């Protein structure tokens, strides 16, 4: 188990952004940030400004961006904005920052979207932000997200993960954060799960790869031990079959199971993610699982079991999280971490924009959507 002496939930979008900028502006020695992608919008430019200011006052800045994620996020930007972002990152590099892009060593993995999806921010103050958010307006003005601000020994573990993803970490910076195995009084105790399948795979990448994936396996254990309730939030709920099987088993033994994910309208750029999720609807609804679609967009990644065990982090319930993307989750039984999640879920259930899916609703969808669901369902692994 790992310890955190401080814990602050960051469901509120403005609060998380404030905490991110505070950490950068207060840094005096080093700042590490891993991101799936950075958009050149008001949020991206404000973050880059803060990093440049930190660098000018002598802070060692380290930035690790996923190569595929940045390419994917680039569809949100004009050519001029993509060029401006590249210029700003080059300026950071010329100023002495480490700006690196994660790319799997296997070419097949690069073609199929392999990358890292772990979002960590750490400074010498011994504090770290960990969660689901990308550096983009969509994460702070649009979708629901869930991150946490932690302090204490856990911050060193999270910085070590930055190195595990291929980023360069100065050993002196790890030492600055103290020992990972310390357990200060009254600290919160966490399990930390991280897996990068790209580092386990051969030349064919995810093709034919059987696993194991530590994060998937731990989530399966959580679900199979549920006795009363399971609540899940995810971007689009389209996981590997083993996780769907676990939910169906849980519902079959009388566990109340609910899934909160994104509505079709939450991702205007494509219908494919929703279609992949809808491929599971008949089986889930038939088993008694409650499925909700959030019109705002649900990008948080939370699993709550029996209101007594919670996990949160970067793992979307999708095939890519299992076999193509490095992912990480924190899990705990500490009530100080569970109570905020109970409030989040209560808010989702009461939100009129969070719509419960029914079999009748699915049957009444336009023929175009029903046809797409039928034709594309076999390809859900890649959507």
N, C-alpha and C positions, 0 to 999 in steps of 0.2 A: 504494500500500500504506500501511496505517496501523500505528503502532507501539504496543505495550504493554510497559511496563517490568516489570510484574508480572502474574502469571496464576495463579489458583487455581480448580481445578474444584470445583463445588458439587453433586455428585451426592447426597451425604449430606444428608438433609433437615434434620436438626438443625443441621448446620454452616451451611447456607445461612441458616436463620433467625437463628442467632447473628450471622452477618456482617451481615445486614440491620439488626438492632437495634444492633449496634456502630456501624455507620455513622451511624445517626440519633443515637445518644446521644453520639457524639464530634463531631458537626457543630457548628461555631461560627458559620458565616456563612450557608450555604444548603444546602438539601436538596431535590432534585427526585425525584419518583417517578411513573412512569406505570404504570397497572394496567388489566387488562381488567375486573376487578371486585374488590370487597372484600366479604367475608362478615362479618357481625357475629357472629363466634364468638370463641374464645379468642385466635386469631391476629389477627383483625381488630381486636379491642379492644386487644390489646397494642401493635399498630402505631400505632393512633390515640393511645393514651396516650403513646407515645414521641414522636410528632409534636407533640402538645400541649406536652410538656415542652420539646422543642427550641424551639418557638415562644416559650415563656415566657422562655427564656434569650437570646432575640434572633435566633434563626435564621430566615431567610426560607424558609418552607415552601411548596413548589409541588407540587400533586397533580393529576394528569390521569387521569381514569377514563373508560372507554368507556361511553357512554350505553346502547347496546344490551346490551353485556356485563353491565352492572350490573342491567339489567332481567331478563336471562336468569338471572343468578346469584341474583336475588331470589327465585326459586322455591324456593331452599334455605332461605329465612328466613321466620320467622313475621311477621305484620303488626307485632307489637310490636318485633321485632328490626329490621325495615326502618325503622320510625319512629325507633328509637334511633340507628341509623346515620345517618339524615338529620340528626338533632339534633346528633350529634357533628361531622359535616361542616360544619354551619352554625356551630357553635362555633369551628371552625378559621377559617372565613371571617371571622367577627366579630373574631377575634383578629389578623387581618391576613394570613392565608394566602391563596394563590390556590388555590381548589378549582374545577376546571373539568371539564366533561363533553364528551367528543368526540362530535359528531354530524355526519354528512355533510350537505352543503348540499342534496343532492337528496332530495326526499321519498320517491321510489321506493327509493332506497338505504336510507333509514331503515326503511321497511316490510320490506325484504328482508334486514335484519341487517347492513347496512354499519357499519363502525366501525374502531377501531384495536385491535390485538392485540399491540403492542410493549411489552415489560416492561423498563423501565430505572430504575435508581436511582443518583443521582450526588450527591456532596457536594464541598465545596471542598477536601477532602483529595486530590483528583485520582484518586479511585477510583470505580469504577462496577460495579454488578451488572447483568448482562444475561442473559436466558434465557427459560425457559418457564413459570415459576411464577406462579400467581395468589395473591392474599392470602386464603387460605382453608385451613381444616383439611384439605381434600381434597388440597391440594398439598403439605402438610408432614407429614401423618399417613397419607396414603392412596396416591395414585398416585406412580409414578416421575416425576421431573422432572430437568432438567439446566440449570443456570445456571453462569455463571462470574463471578469477581471479577477485574477488570482494573484496572490503573493506568497512568498515563502519558498520552501524547497521545491515545490512543483514547477516554479518558474525555470529552475535549472533543467528539469526534465524536458520541458517544452523547448528550451534553447538547444538541448541535445538533439531533439527531433529535427531541428533546422539542419544540423549537420548530417543526420541520417538521410535527409532528402537530397544531400549533395551540396548544400551550401557550406561555405567556409566559415568556421567558428574558431575564434582565437581561444586556446585553452585557458588563457588567463581570464577571459570573460566568464567561462564556466566556473572557474575557481572563485571569481568575484561574487557569484550567486550562492556560494556555500554548498554543503553536502546535500545530496538528494535524499539520503536515508535518515535525515533528522526528523524528529516528531515532536515539535514544540507543543506545550500544553494547550488544550482547547482548539487544536487545529482540526480542519476538516480532512477526512481520509478519502482518497480517490484511488480507483484503479485507472490505469491509463493504457489504452489499446491503440496501437498504430501498426499498419501494414502497408507496404509498398509492393504490390504484386509484380511490378515491372522488374524488381530486383530478384525475383524468384523464377522468372520465366526464361525459356530458351529462345531460339531464333524465331519461333512462330508466335511469340508473345502470348496473348490471351487465347489463341486458337488451340483448342484441345487441352488447355490448362485446367487441371482438376482442383487446384488449391493445394494446401489450405490457406484461407485468409483469416488471420487472427480476429479481426474486428467482426467479420461475419459470424465466425464460430462463437464468439462471446455473446453477440446479440441473440443467436439461436438459443444459447443456454438461458439467457434472461427470459425469452419467450416461453421456452418449454418448462420453466419453473413457475410461471404465472399461475395463480390460483383464483384470483378474483377479477383483475382488470388489466388491460394493456391499452395504452394510449401512445400513438405514434404521430409525429409530424415529419413531413418530408416534402421536397420540392414537387416531384411527381412520383407517385408510389408505383414503382415498376421493378420490384426487386427480383433477385434470383429465386428460383422455384422453392428452394429449401426454406426461405423465409416466409413465403406464402403458405407453404405446407404447415409451418409452425403456427401461424395465425389460425388456420383452419382447424388444426388439432386443438388449439386453445379454446376456440369458440365451441368446438364439439364437446369439451369437458365442462362447459358452463361459464367460461371466462368472458366477461364483457370486453369486447375488442372494438376500438375505434381508430380510424385512420383519418388524419387531416392533411390534405395536400392541395395542390393548385388547380384552379378552374381552367378550362380550355382558354378563356379570355385573358388569363394572366400572362400568357406568353404569345403575344401577337405575331412574333416572327415565324412561328411554325406550330402546326398541330401535332407533330409527330410524338412529342413527349407525352401529351395527353392521351393520344391513341394507344401508346405502349402501356400506359397506366390502365386505361379502360379495358385492355385485354384481360385483366384479372377481375373485372367487376362482377361478372356472373357468378364466378366461384366464391368470391368474398361475400357478396350479398346473400347468396344461397346458404352460406354457412352461418349467417347471422352477424357478420361484421358490419359495423356502421362506418360508412365512408362519407367524408365531407370534402367539398371542393371550395376553396377560398378564392373569391373573385379578386381579392387584392393580390394574391400570390403568397404561397406558404413556402418559404425557403429555409426555415429553421429545420434542425435535425435533432429531434428529441424522442426518447423512448422512456416511458414510465410504466413500471410493472407493480401492480398491487398497491400503488400509491406509497411504495416503500423503497423502491430502487429506481434510480434515474440514470440515464446516459444521455450525453449531448456532445455535439462537435460538428464534424464536417461530413459524416457518412450519409449520403442520400441513399434511399432505398431504391437502388437501380443496379443493373448488371455492371455498369462501368465502375461503381464503387467497389464491387467485388473483384473484378479481374483487370481493370485498366488504370485505376487511379489510386495513388497513395491517399489514405484516409486515416483519421484519428478520432477517438472518442474518449471522454472522461466519464466514469461511472462511480456512483456513491450511494450509500444508504443514509447519509447525513440529512437530517430534517432541514437544515439551513439551506441546502441545495434543492430539496424536494418541494418545500413550500412555495417558492417562486414559480415552479413549473405547474403546481396545482392551480395557481392563480391564472397563469397563461392559458391553460386548458379550459378553465371556467370561462374566461373571456372569449375564447374561440367558440365554445358551444353557444354562447349568448349573442354572438355577432351575426346580424342578419345577412352579412356578406359571405358567411361561411355556410354553404348550402349542403344539406344532406342529400345524397344520391339515392334514388329508388329504382327498382326494376321498371316501374311504369314510365319514369322519366327517360330511361335509356331506350325503351321501346318507342317512345314518342319523338326521338331525335330525328333530324332530317335524314333522308335516305342516303345522302352523300356521306354523312359521317358514319352511318351504320355500315355502309359498304367499305369505307376505308378501314374501319375497325376490323372487319372480317378479313380483308385482303392483307393488311399489314401486320396483324397480330403475330404471325410466325416470325416476324423480323424485330420483335420488341427488344431483343438484346442489344440492338445497335441503334435504338432511337432514344 
